[in-house]
Amino acid sequence: MADLTRRRLLAAGALSLAAPSLLAACGEDRPAPRAQDGKPNGEVSVWLHGSQETGPQFQKLVHRYIAEFQVDVKLLYLPVAQLDAKLLTAFGGGTPPDVFKIGHWSFPSHARKERLAPIDPRAFGAPDVAAVLARYEPGTVSPLSYRDQAYGVPIDLNPAMLYYRRDRFEEAGLDPDKPPATWEELARHSARLTSADGRRVGLQWSYGDPQWALMTLTALIRGAGGELVDAGGTRASLDTEHGIRALEYFAGIGNPRLSNPLGALGLFYSGEAAMVVSGAFLGPALEKLGERPLKPGKEYGVAPMPRWEGGKAVVPAYTWGWGVSAASKNAFTAWHLINYLQGQESVTANLDNGIIIPATGWRDAGPRGRSELMRIAASGLPDADFGPAVPAALELAKAASSACDAVAHGRAKPAQAAGDFDAAVRLVL
């Protein structure tokens, strides 16, 4: 799936591939660990993506785990854009890592192909899986399940929200203490904030990003009472009244011709875009980006996701999750390590980088957890929508991105783009 744009902000600090020996270790014909006695043992391999901000803290925690439990943990950091492809290759070759961090959109496909190991509650010191899941915010574990079987626990949860430049609002004569609450109001604000030459805009979408395109359509369509995918996950249609309206709205706001190496979020940082829809990660990134960090409450503000007037609240969201390979020879230890990585210390440290581990109590985890940004994130969880849990989620997101970009660039009318979407997803659902 897409890098969700955060990695572009931190990608400059994306960790490089680990030494070849680590990569080889994942494919070795390792002996099976000792018989399980309720204690971690042996060796586990872990694949994930990382950044300069998150990498050191994570490695410190892993090294402490190694010292405490005498388990050999083999870490392999991969660029986020390569992680899914390399994991697919590893599964195909029969040499997957024991533990991996993947997006929630990947869980249904892997689960359907029986590549994932169900959660082992023993490794969490819990009586059953329900007790493990009860440790997390309601609803945040469902995207990591498939057909009522839980295959992962969440890390890096991001409910969408509206970021806006207070300085741009003041320049346009808009009250920076009253950000738009509805899509209709947002469109009016965006028009006032857009310059005649289009070089400065109100809201700027994350063009070319499949996951954010799907999330945007989810908010616009479901918020108006429509559905993009039916309840059974067997049929999708954008060529509907609500779908056409969503594409028309998408095409009428923003300027896809504006360019920035960091996409829409870079344009927001520079002030060329007055508003963006993004996740909890953006706030901490803005405070560290460039020579002039943006300060919350001064240069920018955060508001709940807009809704249609008279419509229901829909907060599109995504999460990454820890999973374990069904082929792992040491699944108990793999889950035990995951549980260790989800502890309170990790919850608090990750929040400083805008990474939400939605374990019970995360909202009180240090100053960041009690910030306005995290208050807005937490307020969106009851209405969080993670999109359709279908094995073809990746193909669905790509089709959504193609439709949104086509209407934004004027390559297709909404009805044509919707028809193209329906034709594309009909082949994969």
C-alpha positions in Angstrom: 0.0 0.0 0.0 1.0 3.6 -0.2 3.5 5.2 2.3 0.6 7.3 3.7 2.8 10.4 3.2 4.3 10.3 6.7 7.2 8.4 5.4 8.0 11.2 3.0 8.2 13.6 6.0 10.5 11.2 7.8 11.8 9.2 4.8 14.7 11.3 4.6 15.5 9.4 7.8 14.2 6.0 6.7 16.6 3.3 7.9 18.6 1.4 5.3 18.5 -2.3 4.7 20.2 -4.3 7.4 23.4 -6.2 6.8 23.1 -9.1 4.4 23.7 -11.5 7.3 20.4 -10.5 8.9 18.5 -11.0 5.6 20.1 -14.4 5.2 19.1 -15.3 8.8 15.5 -15.1 7.9 15.9 -17.8 5.2 18.1 -20.2 7.0 17.0 -23.7 7.8 17.0 -23.0 11.5 16.5 -25.8 14.1 13.2 -25.7 15.9 13.4 -24.1 19.3 13.1 -26.1 22.5 9.6 -27.4 23.5 7.5 -24.5 24.8 7.4 -24.3 28.6 5.7 -21.0 28.8 8.9 -19.0 28.5 10.4 -17.3 25.4 13.4 -19.0 23.9 15.4 -19.5 20.7 15.4 -17.0 17.9 12.9 -14.8 16.1 13.3 -12.6 13.0 11.5 -9.3 12.7 10.9 -7.2 9.6 9.6 -3.6 9.8 10.0 -0.1 8.5 11.5 2.6 10.6 12.8 6.2 10.7 15.5 8.2 12.5 12.9 9.2 15.1 11.5 5.7 15.9 14.4 3.5 15.1 16.7 4.1 18.2 13.8 3.9 20.7 12.6 0.6 19.2 16.1 -0.9 19.0 16.7 0.0 22.7 13.6 -1.9 23.7 14.6 -4.9 21.6 18.1 -5.0 23.0 16.6 -5.0 26.5 14.3 -7.8 25.6 17.3 -9.8 24.3 19.2 -9.2 27.6 16.2 -10.1 29.8 15.0 -13.2 28.0 18.2 -14.4 26.2 16.3 -14.6 22.9 18.2 -13.9 19.7 16.2 -11.2 17.8 17.2 -10.6 14.2 16.0 -7.2 13.0 15.7 -6.2 9.4 14.6 -2.6 8.6 13.1 -2.1 5.1 12.0 1.0 3.3 8.3 1.1 3.6 7.8 1.1 -0.1 9.6 -2.2 -0.4 8.2 -4.0 2.7 5.1 -5.5 1.1 6.9 -6.7 -2.0 9.7 -8.3 -0.1 7.3 -9.9 2.3 5.3 -11.4 -0.6 8.6 -12.8 -2.1 9.5 -14.3 1.3 6.1 -16.0 1.7 6.3 -17.3 -1.9 9.8 -18.7 -1.2 8.7 -20.3 2.1 11.1 -18.1 4.1 9.0 -15.4 5.8 10.2 -13.7 9.0 8.6 -14.7 12.3 7.3 -11.2 13.0 6.4 -8.4 10.7 4.7 -5.0 10.8 2.2 -4.5 8.0 -0.7 -2.2 7.2 -4.2 -3.3 8.2 -5.1 -3.5 4.5 -2.7 -6.4 4.0 -4.2 -8.6 6.8 -7.2 -10.0 4.9 -5.2 -11.1 1.9 -2.5 -12.8 4.0 -5.1 -14.4 6.3 -7.1 -15.8 3.4 -4.0 -17.5 2.1 -3.3 -18.9 5.6 0.0 -17.0 6.0 -0.8 -15.6 9.4 -0.7 -17.2 12.9 -3.7 -16.4 15.2 -2.8 -14.6 18.4 -1.5 -16.9 21.1 -2.9 -15.5 24.4 -0.4 -17.6 26.4 2.4 -15.3 25.2 0.4 -12.3 26.5 -0.2 -13.9 29.9 -3.9 -13.8 29.1 -6.6 -16.5 29.5 -7.9 -16.1 26.0 -7.8 -14.0 22.8 -10.7 -11.8 24.0 -8.7 -10.8 27.1 -5.8 -9.8 24.8 -8.0 -7.7 22.6 -9.7 -6.1 25.6 -6.4 -4.3 26.3 -6.9 -2.1 23.3 -9.3 0.7 22.4 -12.6 -0.7 21.1 -12.6 -1.1 17.3 -8.8 -0.8 16.8 -8.2 -4.5 16.7 -11.0 -5.4 14.2 -9.0 -4.3 11.1 -6.4 -6.9 12.0 -8.9 -9.7 12.1 -10.4 -11.8 9.3 -13.5 -13.8 9.5 -13.7 -13.4 13.3 -10.1 -14.6 13.8 -7.6 -12.1 15.3 -4.2 -12.1 13.6 -2.6 -9.0 15.0 -2.4 -6.2 17.5 -2.3 -2.5 16.5 0.6 -0.1 16.4 0.7 3.3 14.6 -3.0 4.0 14.6 -4.1 7.1 12.7 -7.7 8.5 12.7 -7.9 11.2 10.1 -8.4 14.8 11.1 -8.3 18.3 9.6 -5.1 20.4 9.9 -5.4 24.1 9.1 -3.0 27.1 9.0 -4.1 29.7 11.5 -2.1 32.4 9.7 -3.7 31.7 6.4 -7.2 31.8 8.0 -6.4 35.2 9.6 -5.1 36.5 6.2 -8.4 35.5 4.6 -10.5 37.1 7.3 -11.6 33.7 8.7 -11.8 32.9 12.4 -8.9 30.6 13.2 -10.7 29.5 16.3 -13.6 28.2 14.2 -12.3 25.7 11.7 -14.9 24.2 9.2 -17.0 21.5 10.7 -18.8 20.4 7.6 -17.8 19.5 4.0 -20.0 22.3 2.8 -18.3 24.8 5.1 -14.9 23.5 4.2 -15.6 24.1 0.5 -16.6 27.7 1.2 -13.4 28.2 3.3 -11.3 26.6 0.6 -12.6 29.0 -2.1 -11.8 32.0 0.1 -8.3 30.6 0.8 -7.5 29.9 -2.9 -5.6 32.6 -4.9 -6.7 33.6 -8.4 -3.6 31.9 -9.9 -4.2 28.7 -7.9 -0.7 28.8 -6.4 -2.1 29.0 -2.9 -5.1 26.8 -2.1 -7.4 26.1 0.7 -7.7 22.3 1.2 -5.1 20.2 -0.7 -5.7 16.5 -1.1 -3.0 13.8 -1.0 -3.0 13.1 -4.8 -1.6 9.9 -6.0 -1.8 8.1 -2.7 -4.1 5.0 -2.9 -4.8 4.6 0.7 -5.7 8.2 1.3 -7.9 8.3 -1.8 -9.8 5.3 -0.5 -10.1 6.9 2.9 -11.3 10.2 1.4 -14.0 8.4 -0.6 -15.0 6.4 2.4 -15.6 9.7 4.4 -17.5 11.4 1.6 -19.6 8.4 0.5 -20.4 6.8 3.8 -20.9 10.1 5.5 -23.7 10.9 3.1 -25.4 7.5 3.7 -23.9 5.6 0.8 -21.7 2.6 0.5 -18.6 2.0 -1.7 -18.5 -1.7 -0.9 -21.4 -3.9 0.1 -21.5 -5.6 3.5 -20.3 -8.9 2.1 -17.3 -7.4 0.5 -18.2 -9.0 -2.9 -19.4 -5.9 -4.8 -18.2 -2.3 -5.0 -19.6 0.6 -7.0 -18.6 4.2 -7.3 -21.1 4.8 -10.1 -23.9 5.8 -7.7 -25.5 9.0 -6.6 -23.2 9.2 -3.6 -20.1 8.1 -5.5 -20.6 10.7 -8.2 -21.2 13.4 -5.6 -17.9 12.4 -3.8 -15.9 12.7 -7.1 -17.4 16.0 -7.9 -16.5 17.3 -4.5 -13.0 15.9 -4.7 -12.4 17.6 -8.2 -13.7 21.0 -7.0 -11.2 21.5 -4.3 -7.4 21.7 -4.3 -4.9 22.0 -7.1 -3.2 18.7 -8.3 -0.7 20.7 -10.3 1.0 22.1 -7.2 4.3 20.3 -6.5 6.3 19.7 -3.4 8.7 16.8 -2.6 6.6 16.1 0.5 3.3 16.3 -1.4 0.3 17.9 0.2 1.9 17.9 3.6 4.9 19.8 2.3 2.6 22.4 0.8 0.9 22.7 4.1 4.2 23.2 5.9 5.2 25.9 3.4 1.8 27.6 3.7 0.8 27.1 0.1 -2.0 24.9 1.3 -4.1 26.2 4.1 -5.7 22.8 5.0 -4.9 19.1 4.7 -6.5 16.0 6.0 -4.0 13.8 7.7 -3.3 11.6 10.7 -1.9 12.0 14.2 1.7 11.7 13.0 1.7 15.0 11.2 1.7 17.3 14.3 4.9 16.0 15.8 6.5 15.9 12.3 5.6 19.6 11.7 7.3 20.5 15.0 10.6 18.9 13.8 10.5 19.6 10.1 12.9 22.1 8.5 14.5 25.1 9.9 11.2 26.7 11.1 9.0 24.1 12.9 5.3 24.9 13.1 3.9 25.3 16.5 0.5 23.9 17.4 -2.0 26.5 18.5 0.1 29.3 16.9 0.9 28.5 13.3 -1.6 25.6 12.9 -4.6 24.1 14.5 -6.3 20.7 14.4 -10.0 19.9 14.1 -12.2 16.9 13.9 -12.9 15.3 10.5 -15.7 17.3 8.7 -19.0 15.7 8.0 -21.9 16.5 5.6 -24.5 18.8 6.9 -27.1 16.5 8.5 -24.9 13.5 7.8 -23.2 11.1 10.2 -19.7 11.4 11.4 -17.2 9.1 9.5 -13.6 9.3 10.5 -11.5 7.3 8.0 -8.6 5.6 9.8 -5.7 3.2 9.2 -3.4 1.3 11.5 -0.3 -0.8 11.1 -0.2 -4.1 13.0 2.2 -6.7 14.3 1.7 -10.1 12.8 3.3 -13.5 13.1 3.9 -15.9 10.2 1.9 -19.2 10.3 5.2 -20.9 9.2 7.1 -19.6 12.2 9.0 -22.2 14.2 8.9 -20.1 17.3 5.4 -18.4 17.3 5.1 -18.3 21.1 8.3 -16.3 21.4 7.3 -14.1 18.4 4.0 -13.2 20.2 5.8 -12.7 23.5 8.2 -10.2 21.9 5.2 -8.4 20.4 3.6 -8.1 23.7 6.8 -6.7 25.2 7.0 -4.1 22.4 3.5 -2.9 23.3 4.2 -2.0 26.9 3.5 1.3 28.6 7.0 2.6 28.1 6.7 2.0 24.4 3.3 3.6 24.3 4.6 6.8 25.9 7.8 7.0 23.8 6.0 6.4 20.5 3.5 9.2 21.2 6.2 11.7 21.1 6.6 10.8 17.4 2.8 10.8 16.8 2.6 7.0 16.8 -0.4 5.8 18.7 -0.3 2.3 20.2 -4.0 2.2 21.2 -3.5 0.2 24.4 -5.7 1.0 27.3 -4.4 4.2 29.0 -2.6 5.6 26.0 -4.5 8.9 26.3 -2.8 9.6 29.7 0.7 8.5 28.5 2.7 11.7 29.1 2.2 15.2 27.9 1.7 14.2 24.3 -1.1 11.9 25.1 -2.9 14.8 26.8 -2.3 17.2 24.0 -5.1 18.8 21.9 -3.9 16.8 18.9 -4.3 13.5 20.7 -7.6 14.6 22.2 -8.9 15.2 18.6 -7.5 11.8 17.6 -9.2 10.0 20.5 -12.5 11.8 19.9 -12.6 10.3 16.4 -12.2 6.7 17.5 -15.9 6.0 18.1 -16.6 6.9 14.4 -13.4 5.4 13.0 -13.9 3.6 9.6 -11.0 1.4 8.4 -12.6 0.7 5.1 -13.6 -2.6 3.6 -11.9 -5.7 5.1 -11.4 -7.5 1.8 -8.5 -9.4 0.4 -8.4 -7.1 -2.6 -8.0 -3.9 -0.5 -4.8 -3.0 -2.3 -6.5 -3.2 -5.7 -9.5 -1.3 -4.4 -7.3 1.5 -3.1 -5.4 1.8 -6.4 -8.7 2.0 -8.3 -9.9 4.7 -5.9 -6.7 6.7 -6.5 -7.0 6.4 -10.3 -10.6 7.7 -10.1 -9.8 10.6 -7.9 -6.7 11.7 -9.8 -8.6 11.4 -13.1 -11.3 13.8 -12.1 -8.8 16.1 -10.3 -6.7 16.5 -13.4 -9.7 16.8 -15.7 -8.9 13.5 -17.6 -12.3 12.1 -16.9 -15.8 13.3 -15.8 -17.0 11.9 -12.5 -19.4 9.4 -14.2 -16.6 8.1 -16.5 -14.1 7.8 -13.7 -16.7 6.0 -11.5 -17.5 3.6 -14.4 -13.8 2.8 -14.8 -13.5 2.2 -11.1 -16.4 -0.3 -11.2 -15.0 -2.1 -14.1 -11.6 -2.4 -12.4 -12.8 -3.7 -9.1 -15.3 -6.1 -10.6 -12.4 -8.2 -11.6 -10.8 -8.5 -8.2 -13.6 -8.7 -5.7 
